[in-house]
Amino acid sequence: MNSITVDSKIVIEPTAVRAWAEKRMIYIELSDGRIFGFPGDRFRILKKATNEQLAKVKVEVNGYALRWEELDEDITVPGVVAGHFQLPLT
């Protein structure tokens, strides 16, 4: 895990150790043991992807990013953990 300092406090940024997809949900296991899931349909490119394409998710950049090579899509792990999505819930 990496840390940053914010207002003189050390903040641990979440990183992924593995990622996988089940149906339209993307799951990441974080370095602290938590498992976090989010709907792939909350991102424009992922919403158009097939289930097979979503399943090809890879952890990149030392756990800071999720990558779908075939879709040319990258999403940051700290961003999704913080709830930063492109599309509203429908």
KAPE-V429366 format. One record per backbone hydrogen bond with DSSP energy under -0.5 kcal/mol. NH is the residue of the N-H (numbers start at 1). CO is the residue of the C=O. E is the energy in kcal/mol with one decimal. If there is no record, write none. Layout:
nh->NH co->CO e->E
nh->NH co->CO e->E
This chain:
nh->2 co->13 e->-0.6
nh->4 co->11 e->-2.6
nh->6 co->4 e->-0.5
nh->6 co->9 e->-3.0
nh->9 co->6 e->-1.8
nh->11 co->4 e->-3.6
nh->13 co->2 e->-2.3
nh->13 co->11 e->-0.6
nh->16 co->63 e->-2.7
nh->17 co->29 e->-3.3
nh->18 co->29 e->-1.1
nh->20 co->27 e->-2.2
nh->22 co->25 e->-2.3
nh->25 co->22 e->-2.4
nh->26 co->38 e->-3.0
nh->27 co->20 e->-3.5
nh->28 co->36 e->-2.9
nh->29 co->18 e->-2.4
nh->30 co->28 e->-0.6
nh->30 co->34 e->-3.4
nh->31 co->15 e->-2.4
nh->33 co->30 e->-2.4
nh->36 co->28 e->-3.0
nh->38 co->26 e->-2.3
nh->40 co->24 e->-3.1
nh->42 co->39 e->-1.8
nh->43 co->40 e->-1.8
nh->47 co->43 e->-2.5
nh->48 co->44 e->-0.9
nh->48 co->45 e->-0.6
nh->49 co->45 e->-0.5
nh->49 co->46 e->-0.9
nh->54 co->50 e->-2.3
nh->55 co->51 e->-1.7
nh->56 co->53 e->-1.3
nh->57 co->54 e->-0.9
nh->58 co->67 e->-2.1
nh->60 co->65 e->-2.9
nh->63 co->60 e->-0.9
nh->64 co->60 e->-0.6
nh->64 co->61 e->-1.6
nh->65 co->60 e->-1.8
nh->66 co->75 e->-3.1
nh->67 co->58 e->-2.7
nh->68 co->73 e->-2.6
nh->69 co->67 e->-0.5
nh->72 co->68 e->-1.1
nh->72 co->69 e->-0.8
nh->73 co->68 e->-1.8
nh->75 co->66 e->-2.1
nh->77 co->64 e->-2.4
nh->80 co->76 e->-1.9
nh->81 co->77 e->-2.4
nh->82 co->78 e->-1.7
nh->83 co->80 e->-1.1
nh->84 co->79 e->-2.8
nh->85 co->83 e->-1.1
nh->86 co->42 e->-1.1
nh->87 co->42 e->-2.4
